[in-house]
Amino acid sequence: MNKKTVFLGIESSCDETAAAIVARDVDGRGEILADVVLSQLEEHAAFGGVVPEIAARAHVEAMDRLIAEALARSGVALEDLDGIAATVGPGLIGGLIVGAMSGKAIAYASGKPFYGVNHLEGHALTARLTDGVSFPFLMLLVSGGHTQIVLVRGVGQYERWGTTIDDALGEAFDKTAKLLGLGYPGGPQVEEAAKTGDAKRIPLPRPMKGETRLDFSFSGLKTAVRQAAQGMAPLEDQDVADLCAAFQLAVAETLRDRVGRSLARFKAEGLAADQRPALVVAGGVAANSAIRAMLTSLCDRQGFAFVAPPFKLCTDNAVMIAWAGLEREAAGFPADGLDAAVRSRWPLDAKASALIGSGKKGAKA
């Protein structure tokens, strides 16, 4: 009999409270039994960004109910779980404490093993649940708090090839939207406005394009948008649309250069082997249609499979945390003790040197 291992996952690293029940069979195939996410978008919209104290309080108010709902939807009793996985970093420390303590309490009360999961590892491994991607593969993580290119060799084996030296890409979208008087979160607002804009009207820089190193920089691009907006003030609706279109094009062309060089390095290092290699994209910015179209075309040209999990599994969710716990358990990693500490900063690649603003600020992923 092919017995499945079933984990409860808990996620509370930023402004989504989430619980999920996920199963994994001995062949590595996964099944999502329940997926519950409560967004705090309305609570933070008035502030134009996430307020840590508000986020932590909202997690406290919702966590028990969401865990109970996930168990009820899955039809799995607490005693039938094989393990508990909770995000313990990186992220906002108050939210991490809520999720980690909830997971530890359930593990202690039920006698189940506890796995403290790196939020970024959850993103990295999701494509193995949704698409059965084989190791090794490249991951492009583009979100509000992280912009990185990571070589994923296996569970627990990560090499950071590139990271942002200042702003994360999602943060740049949010700040651009705020500058232009658009709503929060900024990514969808900028994308919508760009649909009616002239992307060629306003020249903007392509930061670090052509450089051998694979890092990113978006602070200068954001400054260029502000200077252009100031020079055009007062802004008409068409001006805003054109600025959004120009910004989005600059981002897409910058990513094409950075990612293209990464794909070339992957092949040059002989990592492709006999299979078609994959580029996995994760994070909220991965929902942007212009960026997806550019990356899909780039992968087609270079012989890579473009893999983007469903949008709800690209943003913060507990499915990826449960799955990461399951993958770690299957790979033979020991469970963590109930004294496992939460970490506001926790790079996937512990050997990589920290860069200024290296995308590990613990903001929204």
N, C-alpha and C positions, 0 to 999 in steps of 0.2 A: 504494500500500500504506500502510495506517495504522500506522506504526511506533510502538511504545510506548517510552516512556522509563522505565527501571527504576532505582530507588534502593535502597540499603541504608540502613536507619535504625537508630540506636543511642540508647538511653535509659538513663540511670543517675543521675538527678538526686536521687533519694531512696532508697527501699528496694526498688525493683524493678529487676532487671537485665533488659534487653529488647533484642531484635534483630528486625528485620522486613525483608522484601523487598516493595516495592510498585511497581506499574506505573501509568502514566498515559498515555492516548492523546491525540491532538492535539485531540480534542473535549472534553477535560477529564474524561473518565470514568476512574475509578480501579479497580484490582483488587489485592486483597491476595493475594500469592503465598505468603507465609509470615509467621507471627506467633508469636514465642517469648518468653515472659515467665517469669522466675523470681522468685517472691516471697520476701522475707526475713522474713515475718510471724513465724515461730516464733523466729527469732533475737532479735527485739526485744520479743516479747510479755511476757517476764519483767520488762522495764523500764518497761512501760506507755507506750512511745513509741520513736521511732527514735533509736538511738545512732549518731552520725555515723561514729565510728571503726570500729564493727562493720560498718556499711553499706559503707564504702569497701573494707574488706578482702574482703567477700563479692563485691563487684563485680569485684575483681581476680581472684578465684578462678573466677568463672563466665563472664566476658565472652567469652574466646576460644571456649569451647565453644558458647555460645549463638549467636555469629555463624556458626560453622561449621554448626550445626544449621539455622539459618535458610536458609543457602545451599543446604544439602542438600535441605531440604523444598521449596524453591521450584524446584529444578532449574536454577537460574541459576548459571552459572560466574562467578567473580570478574571475569574479563576482559570479560564481557558486561554488567556494570553500567555505568550512565551517570553515576553520582554516588554520593557518600557523604554522609549527613546525620547529625549527632550533636547531642544537646542540649548547649549550652554555658552555659546559665543559664535562669532562676534555679534555685537549688537548693543542696544541700550540696556544698561545694567539693571535698571528697575524691572523692565519687562522680562529679561533673562531670569532674574531671581524668581519671579512669579511662576514661570513655566518649569524651571528646574526643580523648585521646591514641590510643585504639584506632582511632577513625575516621580521624584524621590519618595514622597509620601505614599503614593500608590504602590510603588515598588516595595517599600518597607511593609506596608499593610498586607500585600498579597504574596510576599515572598518571591517576587519575580526579579530577574536581573535588570539593572538600570544601565543604559548607555547614554552618555553625554555626547551629543553630536555637534560637530562644527557645521554651522549654517551653510557655509560655502561648499562643504562636502555634500550636503544634501542637494544643492544645485548641480554639482558635478556628476552625481550618480543617477539623477532622475531619468536621463535618456536611456539608461539600462533597463529601467522599469517600463518606460513607455515604448521604446523602439528596439530593445535588445542589443544596444550598441556594444561592440566588443572592444576590449583594451588592445592597444593604446589608442587614445583619440585626443583631439584638441578641444578645449572649451573656451569660448568667448563669453565672459560674464559681464553684462552691461546692465547696471541698475543704478538706483539712487545713491548707494554707498560704495559701490565697487565697479571698477573697470579693469579687467584682467584677462590675459591670455595664459591659459594653464595647460600643460601637457599632463594628461591623466594616464599614468602607466598601469595603475591598478588601485584597488581599495587601499587608501592610506598612502599611496605613492603619487605625489604631485610635484611638478616642477613649474614654477612661475616664470614664464618667458617674457611677459610684459605687464606693466601696471601703470596706472595714472600717477603722474608726479604732482598733480594738484587736484582739480575737481574730478569727481566721478561723472560719467556721462549723464546719468539720470539727474544729478544735481545741476548740471549745466542746462538741461532742458527745463527744469523747474525754475531756475533763476532767470532764464531767458523769458519764460512765460510771465513771470512776475514783473520783470522789467517792462514788458509790452502790455501790461494790464490784463493779461489772460488769467484763467482760473487755475486752481490746483486740483490734482497733480498736473504738472506742466506738460509732460510728454504727449498725452492725447490732445491737449489744447493746441500745442504747436503743430502737431501733425494735421489737425483739422484745418487750422488757418492756412497752412502751407498749400493746401489743395487748390486755392484760388490765387496763389502768389506766383510771381516771376522770379525764379531762383537765380537768374543771371543778371538781374538788375543791380544788385548790391554786391560788390566784391568783398569776400571774407577770406581769411587765411585758412590753410589746411595744416594745423599744427603738427610738426614733426614728420610731415610727409617726406619721404625719401631718405630718412635716417636709417642706419643699419640697426640700431637698437630698436626693440619692439615696444617701447613704452608709449604712453599717451599723454597728451596735455590738452586741456580744454579751457583753462583760465583765460588765455589770450583770445580765444575765439569768442568767449562770453564778453570780454572787454570790447572787442571789435564790434559786436552787436550793439552794445551800449553806446559807443561813440557814434556809430551810424545812426542810431535812433535819435540821439541828441542833435545831430546835424540836420535831421529831417523834421524836427519838431516844429509845430504840433503834428502828431501823426494822424493820418487818415487811416481808415480801415484797410485800404489797399496797401499802404505803407507797411502796416503790421503783417499783412499776408505775405508781402514780398520779403520782409525780414525773416519771417518764419521759414519760407521756402529756401532762402539763401543759407540760413543756419542749418537746416536739415540736409541740404545738399553738401555743405562743407563737412558735416559730421559723416555722411555716407561715404564721401570720397576719402576722408581721413581713415575711416575704418577699412575701406577697401585696400589702402596702402599697407596699413599695419597688419591686417589679417592676411593679406596676400603674401607678405614676407614670411609670416609665420607658417603658412601652408607650404611654402617653398622650403623652409628649414626642416619641417617635418619629413618631407620627402628626401631631402639631402642627407638627413641623418639615418635614412634607411628604416624609418619607423612604419612605413606603409605595408611592408611585407607583401603577402599575396592577396590580401583583401583590399577592398575599396575603403580608404580611410574616411573618418567622419570628423566634421566640425560641428560641435554641439554648442548651441547658443542658449543662454539662460539669463534670467533677470527681466524686469519689467520693460526695459527699453527694447527687448527682443520682439515686443508686440508691434513696433513701428513698421508699417508696411514698406516704406521706402528702404529702410535698412535691411529688411528681410529680402526684398527683391534684389538689392545689390549683392548681398551675401550668397544668395542662391545662384546668381549668375557667376560670381567669382568661383564658387565651389564647382560648378559645372565645367568651367574652363580649366580648372586645375585637377579635375578628377577626384574630387571629394564628395561625399554625401553630406548634404546640409540637413541637420537634424535640429528641430526646435520642438520641444514638448508642447502640449496644449498650453495656451496662455495661462490658465489658472494654475498650472504646475510650474510656470516660469517665475511667477511672483511668489511672495511668501506663502507657504502652505505647510501643513503637517504631514502630508503624504511623503514628501521628500525626506523628512526627518525620520519617519518610521522606516522608510526604505533604506536609508543610510544605516540605521541601526541593524536592520536585517542583513545588509551586505557585510557589515563589520562582523556580525555574529557568524555568518557563513564562512567568512575568510579566516576565522579562528582568533579574532581579536577578543581579549577578555572583557567582561563587563566592567564598568566603572564602579567605584565605591560610592556610597551615599555622601561622602565628603568631597565629591568632585566639584571643583570651583567653577563659577561662571567667569567669563572673560569678555571684556568689552572689545578687546583686540585679540585676534587669533588667526594668523595667516595660515593658509593651507600648506604652503611650502615654508617649513620652519628654517630652512637653510638660506632662503633668499634674504638679501640685505634690504633693510627698510629704506624706502625713499620718502622724501618730503611729500606728505599728503598722499601716501601710497595706496589709497583706496581701502584702508582698513580702519576707517573712522567709526565703524559700528553704526552707521546710519542705515537707512532703508536699503535692503537688498531685494 
